[in-house]
Amino acid sequence: MSKVIVAIIIAALAGCGVETVGTAATGAQIKKQELEEGKRTQQRAQQKIDQATQQMHERAQKAGDSESR
């Protein structure tokens, strides 16, 4: 009788472990996706900053060219 109870307890605890591992894996996958999206957002922002900087330099150069004439 006590062996059956021990077996049931072990089976129940093993099931909880499997569920925990599955939940952790799902959580890790979600975090990975969030990280990848964050990197893409950062890259887009950097591209916009680079474009704005380039435009600023071009305008400054044009302004300097027109002043020197």
Kinemage of the C-alpha trace (Angstrom):
@kinemage 1
@onewidth
@group {chain A} dominant
@subgroup {mainchain}
@vectorlist {calphas} color= white
{ca met a 1} P 0.000 0.000 0.000
{ca ser a 2} L 2.738 2.479 0.937
{ca lys a 3} L 4.639 1.623 -2.278
{ca val a 4} L 1.566 2.567 -4.311
{ca ile a 5} L 1.267 5.893 -2.507
{ca val a 6} L 4.981 6.585 -3.024
{ca ala a 7} L 4.627 5.688 -6.711
{ca ile a 8} L 1.661 8.052 -7.080
{ca ile a 9} L 3.550 10.866 -5.352
{ca ile a 10} L 6.608 10.309 -7.555
{ca ala a 11} L 4.445 10.260 -10.685
{ca ala a 12} L 2.701 13.464 -9.607
{ca leu a 13} L 5.993 15.222 -8.904
{ca ala a 14} L 7.457 14.018 -12.206
{ca gly a 15} L 4.417 15.431 -14.008
{ca cys a 16} L 4.910 18.779 -12.311
{ca gly a 17} L 8.524 18.788 -13.444
{ca val a 18} L 7.540 18.170 -17.039
{ca glu a 19} L 4.985 20.963 -16.918
{ca thr a 20} L 7.554 23.299 -15.374
{ca val a 21} L 10.095 22.487 -18.079
{ca gly a 22} L 7.485 23.065 -20.783
{ca thr a 23} L 6.446 26.354 -19.242
{ca ala a 24} L 10.058 27.465 -18.927
{ca ala a 25} L 10.740 26.567 -22.555
{ca thr a 26} L 7.679 28.513 -23.693
{ca gly a 27} L 8.714 31.491 -21.582
{ca ala a 28} L 12.227 31.349 -22.996
{ca gln a 29} L 10.867 31.270 -26.546
{ca ile a 30} L 8.694 34.320 -25.855
{ca lys a 31} L 11.665 36.193 -24.377
{ca lys a 32} L 13.768 35.257 -27.409
{ca gln a 33} L 11.103 36.647 -29.742
{ca glu a 34} L 10.869 39.828 -27.680
{ca leu a 35} L 14.645 40.211 -27.793
{ca glu a 36} L 14.723 39.726 -31.566
{ca glu a 37} L 11.929 42.264 -32.049
{ca gly a 38} L 13.790 44.690 -29.794
{ca lys a 39} L 16.912 44.278 -31.915
{ca arg a 40} L 14.930 44.935 -35.098
{ca thr a 41} L 13.372 48.025 -33.536
{ca gln a 42} L 16.803 49.239 -32.473
{ca gln a 43} L 18.165 48.702 -35.995
{ca arg a 44} L 15.275 50.649 -37.542
{ca ala a 45} L 15.803 53.481 -35.074
{ca gln a 46} L 19.534 53.532 -35.829
{ca gln a 47} L 18.803 53.684 -39.564
{ca lys a 48} L 16.498 56.648 -39.033
{ca ile a 49} L 19.115 58.389 -36.907
{ca asp a 50} L 21.768 57.740 -39.563
{ca gln a 51} L 19.491 59.111 -42.287
{ca ala a 52} L 18.707 62.229 -40.267
{ca thr a 53} L 22.399 62.747 -39.536
{ca gln a 54} L 23.249 62.363 -43.217
{ca gln a 55} L 20.565 64.877 -44.195
{ca met a 56} L 21.844 67.306 -41.594
{ca his a 57} L 25.391 67.033 -42.958
{ca glu a 58} L 24.177 67.475 -46.530
{ca arg a 59} L 22.181 70.579 -45.606
{ca ala a 60} L 25.103 72.015 -43.679
{ca gln a 61} L 27.383 71.355 -46.623
{ca lys a 62} L 24.944 73.012 -49.052
{ca ala a 63} L 24.598 75.991 -46.724
{ca gly a 64} L 28.386 76.287 -46.500
{ca asp a 65} L 28.725 76.029 -50.270
{ca ser a 66} L 26.162 78.778 -50.878
{ca glu a 67} L 27.826 81.059 -48.315
{ca ser a 68} L 31.249 80.674 -49.911
{ca arg a 69} L 29.965 81.864 -53.308
